[in-house]
Amino acid sequence: MTKPKTMREVKEMYDRGANIMKLFHELEPGATNSLRAILTSYDLQSGSYIKFVTEHPEFVDNYMGTLARLLDGMLPASLLEAGVGEATTLVNVLARMTKVPAEAYGFDLAWSRIACGNEYAAAKKVSPHLFVGNVMEIPIQDDSFDVVYTSHTVESNRGREKDILRELYRVARRYLVLLEPSNELGSEESKRHIEEFRYCRDLPRHAAELGYKVIEHRLYDYHWSQRNQTSLMIIEKGLASQARDNEYCRTDFYACPACKRPLEMHKGNYYCRECFLVYPVIGGIPCLATAHGILASKYLEKA
Ligand SMILES: [Zn+2]
């Protein structure tokens, strides 16, 4: 294999059918999927999820409809999908919920996927707030969302399960709902798949070791692939739902991913007064990973 030198060359290999995660495994051997591998894979595949759900309306009805009914039972006033991709799950869940949460947010590592997600949401007449962020350092204040859920987000993060659970739990108020592969449930083929792709393992054990209350863990009702079945795990955090006033502004939830203090909007970008970091808003999309932060101690007075 010729080693690609630039991201354009990686994309050309992807366009010719290369598996980006496997490519990075060969380039960077190690026990876990590197953040760069995940990000590259996710960004280059932007558009693929929308194509998939458009071609599989029955799957959408089943998978997203079942999740919508589950979330309906929790009556969330606010909802966050971590690892939202192109918002194909979030948009279709919101479109199927009986009582739509007043505030629906979603984030993903890859800007291109969020951009696709905004287009998809607009076409479906649903308007969640989508932003770029990293599940290892969620740019959201503590106890913000009644329900936080994932759909195959922890999946590619073997070795980081506890850190991610801790972050997801931190920003949740009442429930954390995880639709992820399980090495304990489901078919032997799925278990082999988890090992082959180094997917996450032992989520109930990690949750228990963190002292979290797992109230449900079972194979989910639907799977987009029998080779990679989905399991449902629900953690109850149990804080009361927080009524927010009508003057609520959307910057309310955002926090600096580095220090977790509230961000403020200034001249079209987000700013952290503690870290002096400017987080840019690009194409209307807030970019809120520490890697995006531009050190600018004079931003408030000079910009
Ligand atoms: Zn900060």
Residues whose N, C-alpha, C, O or C-beta is under 5 A from the ligand:
A	BS01	ZN	C256 A258 C259 C272 E274 C275
